[in-house]
Amino acid sequence: MRPRGFLITCVHCHATRDWLIVEVGKVYIRCRCTHEWLEPDLDLDAFNDLFGAVHAVWASFDDAVRAEGFDGFLAGTMWI
């Protein structure tokens, strides 16, 4: 993703892809290493333009990150 015109990179593990993107009024990006940050260059309109319908709902944020593999267990793993 390049919302600022350059590749987004995790400051903790230097990954450049395979993000969990979460919209909760603002848009956050979470890396598989569990580092998470507010992404100010992705607003709600951009988020809605990029992504389709909700495919799952979890009881909690912790359940969601665990189910999607962003709880740290798969840190360093990237799907090709």
N, C-alpha and C positions, 0 to 999 in steps of 0.2 A: 504494500500500500504506500502511496505517495501523496498524502493529502497536503503536504507542505511543499511539494515539488521534489522532495528527496525521500529516500527510503527510510521508513520507520525502523529503528533499531532499539532493542532492549538495552538499557544502560547497565543491567546486571550481568546478562549472559551473552550479549551481542547478537542474539537471534534477529533475523530480518524478515521472518514470515511465520505463519501458523499461529495466529492470534485468536483469542476469544474476545469478541467485541460485545460489550454490554451497554445497553441503553437504559438508564434509570433517571430520566430527566436530563442527564448529560451523558456523553459517550465516554466510556472507559475502555482501555485496552489492557488485556491481561496476557502475559507470556506464560509458557509452560513452566518456567522456573518460579512462578507465582508472583513475579513483579507485576504491579498493576499501576496504571496512571491515567489521569484525566487527559483526554486528547482534545484540546481546544479547537483544533482545525477540522474536526468532524462534528458538525452540529446535527441536530435532530433531522433536519431536511436531508442532509447528505446521508445520514444513517438510513433513513427510510427509502431513499433512492437506490442505495446499494443492496439492501436486503429485502427479502420477501416476507412471507407469512411466518409467524411463530411456529416452530416445529415441536416444541416441548415446553412444559412449564414445570418447575420444581418447587418443592415446599420451602426451600431456603437457598440462599446464595451458595452456601457450602455444599449442598446437594448438587447444585448445578455445576460448579467447577469440578467436583469429583466425577460426576457423570460424563463430562466432556473431556476429562483428562488434563485439567489445568490446576490440579491440586498439588503439583510438585512431583508426583510419582513418575511422570514421563518427562521430567526436566532433561533437556538436551536432545530430545527426540523431535524429529521433524518428518512429517508425512510428505512424500513426493507424489 
